[in-house]
Amino acid sequence: MAGIKVKLIRSRNARSRDQLATLTGLGLYKFGQVRILPDNASTLGACEKLRHMVAWERVEESPVKRPQRAHKKAAAEPAKQP
C-alpha cells in the first residue's frame, strides 16, 4: 500500500487556527518532523492547503497507525469502589 511522506518545512509560529488545526490533523507538531500518511483525497487536500509549509512525496511505504490516546479526564478520575 502506498503512502504520502509529509515533512513540516516551515515553523508553526504565527499561523492561523485553521492552519494549526490542519497540521495537528496531519500529526505534524515539530519543525522538520516527517510522517507517512495514507494516500487519499483528504491527505492530499491538507497538503495542498498547507503547500507553503509542508513538502510531500508519494512513497511505497505503508502508513503506520497511531495508537489511540486515553482521554486525560478519564485517566485523572479515580476508580470507583463499591
Backbone torsions as a table, in degrees:
resi	resn	phi	psi	omega
1	MET	NA	131.8	-178.2
2	ALA	-83.4	157.0	178.9
3	GLY	-138.2	-179.5	177.3
4	ILE	-120.6	125.9	178.0
5	LYS	-92.4	116.6	-175.9
6	VAL	-115.2	132.5	-179.9
7	LYS	-127.5	133.6	177.1
8	LEU	-80.7	114.8	-175.2
9	ILE	-109.7	-6.4	176.5
10	ARG	-128.0	155.7	-177.8
11	SER	-69.0	153.4	175.7
12	ARG	-81.7	-9.9	-176.5
13	ASN	-63.1	141.5	175.5
14	ALA	59.2	39.1	177.0
15	ARG	-107.6	157.1	179.9
16	SER	-70.7	160.9	179.5
17	ARG	-60.8	-35.6	-179.5
18	ASP	-63.9	-44.0	179.3
19	GLN	-68.4	-38.7	178.1
20	LEU	-65.1	-38.1	178.1
21	ALA	-65.8	-38.4	178.2
22	THR	-66.6	-41.0	177.0
23	LEU	-62.9	-40.3	177.9
24	THR	-64.1	-39.9	177.4
25	GLY	-62.5	-33.6	176.3
26	LEU	-78.5	-14.6	-179.8
27	GLY	84.3	23.4	-180.0
28	LEU	-104.5	117.1	-176.5
29	TYR	-118.8	-31.8	-175.0
30	LYS	-116.5	148.5	176.7
31	PHE	-59.8	130.0	179.7
32	GLY	86.3	-1.9	-179.0
33	GLN	-69.8	142.6	-179.1
34	VAL	-120.9	135.9	176.0
35	ARG	-131.7	146.5	171.9
36	ILE	-107.5	118.7	-173.6
37	LEU	-118.5	162.9	179.4
38	PRO	-65.1	146.4	179.2
39	ASP	-85.8	88.8	177.6
40	ASN	-141.0	176.9	-174.0
41	ALA	-65.8	-36.4	-178.1
42	SER	-68.4	-39.2	178.0
43	THR	-66.4	-43.3	179.0
44	LEU	-64.8	-37.1	177.6
45	GLY	-64.6	-41.4	177.8
46	ALA	-65.9	-40.0	177.9
47	CYS	-65.3	-37.7	178.3
48	GLU	-68.1	-38.6	179.0
49	LYS	-63.9	-35.7	-177.5
50	LEU	-107.7	31.3	-174.3
51	ARG	-61.1	-20.8	177.1
52	HIS	-84.0	-8.4	-176.9
53	MET	-117.4	-21.3	-176.3
54	VAL	-125.7	152.6	171.2
55	ALA	-115.7	138.8	-178.9
56	TRP	-141.0	156.1	176.8
57	GLU	-153.1	152.8	177.0
58	ARG	-81.9	137.0	179.5
59	VAL	-132.2	164.7	179.5
60	GLU	-87.3	-6.6	179.2
61	GLU	-72.0	146.3	177.1
62	SER	-88.2	146.5	179.5
63	PRO	-67.3	148.7	178.7
64	VAL	-96.2	130.9	178.9
65	LYS	-76.3	137.0	176.6
66	ARG	-81.7	142.0	174.1
67	PRO	-70.6	147.4	178.8
68	GLN	-71.4	135.9	179.1
69	ARG	-87.6	144.4	175.6
70	ALA	-76.2	144.4	178.5
71	HIS	-69.4	140.0	-178.6
72	LYS	-63.9	-38.0	-178.5
73	LYS	-63.9	-43.1	-179.3
74	ALA	-67.0	-34.9	-179.1
75	ALA	-74.8	-27.6	-177.0
76	ALA	-81.3	-24.5	-178.4
77	GLU	-74.5	133.7	176.8
78	PRO	-72.0	153.0	179.4
79	ALA	-69.4	137.3	179.1
80	LYS	-81.3	133.2	179.1
81	GLN	-113.1	140.1	-178.3
82	PRO	-70.8	NA	NA
